[in-house]
Amino acid sequence: MGGDSALTASSLSGSVKENKSQKWAPSPSQVFYHFGTSGTSVAVATGITHPLDVLKVRLQMQLVGQRGPLTGMGPLFVQVVKNEGPKALYLGLTPALTRSVLYGGLRLGLYEPSKYACDWAFGSTNILVKIASGAFAGAFATALTNPVEVIKVRLQMNPGAREGGPLGEVRKIVSEEGVKALWKGVGPAMARAAALTASQLATYDEFKGMLMRWTPMEDGFQLHLISSIVAGTISTLITAPMDMVKTRLMLQRESKGVGKYRNGFHCAYQVVLTEGTRALYKGGFAIFARLGPQTTITFVLCEKLRELAGLRSI
């Protein structure tokens, strides 16, 4: 019996080691599915919610350097469609989808490897580890894809740039402002992405675990839906001011009248000084209207795609 017990313990130990090694040595197809499901889900969510992103950028650029009554999302929607046509709601869609596949794939895809690395190094995957993993994944993904975001917001703000398209806008930026202009706003963008990914993924991951521990709910659509709604709400409240600062820095060419923002902190200070504290939440409702559904679509779709690909849930 003792020999059998020792053999069983040895087998279990070997099984655990084998499972751990499998986590750290995935096949090329697993890597492809891991990042592919992330990028695809973010791209689909982006395509659905893109008109709200266009309205958000327009709202954030209202009354730059001034105080005064702001146009709401409803009237702005009517104004854009009436003056520029329905197609204006899809300005910058190509770079937005391109960025979604790259940025979304990296942002969601790097979260789990980062979490496993922390578990291996520190022996823990508590909420702080989840926040740190999400922050790293978001910041790293944004640093690589910031030029695509700059092109996207420039196209969203300038209907006249539609003819040249994304490549025409790249040539214009590089010729007039230099290559470094493609990384305008990268600091606040990285801070926003770090906060967004940390709040989204850590909240989703932790809240899903809490519901499974404390309620009869099992891993499935209902659990994914509730967890993603909570994650979308929290991430919107945290990241709205950073999103505003990022947009202002990327669109300085369109707001020369207020002078040049030196960095993200200077931009936030100038916005509060000249437009009031509430200005940091300009476009806040549009951000929530977009980010809430986008978060829900992203996580629900990503979980389903991971299931179809034979991967375990987030």
Buried (B, 14 or more C-beta within 10 A) or exposed (E): EEEEEEEEEEEEEEEEEEEEEEEEEBEEEBEEBBBBBBBBBBBBBBBEBBBBBBBBBBBBBBBBBEEEEBBEBEEBBEEBBEEEEEEBBBBBBBBBBBBBBBBBBBBBBBBBBBBBBBBEEEEEBEEEBBBBBBBBBBBBBBBEBBBBBBBBBBBBBBBEBBEBEBEBBBEBBBEEBEEEBBBBBBBBBBBBBBBBBBBBBBBBBBBBBEBBEEEEBEBEEEBBBBBBBBBBBBBBBBBBBBBBBBBBBBBBBBBEEBEEBEEBEBBBBBBBEBBEEEBBBBBBBBBBBBBBBBBBBBBBBBBBBBBEBEBEBB
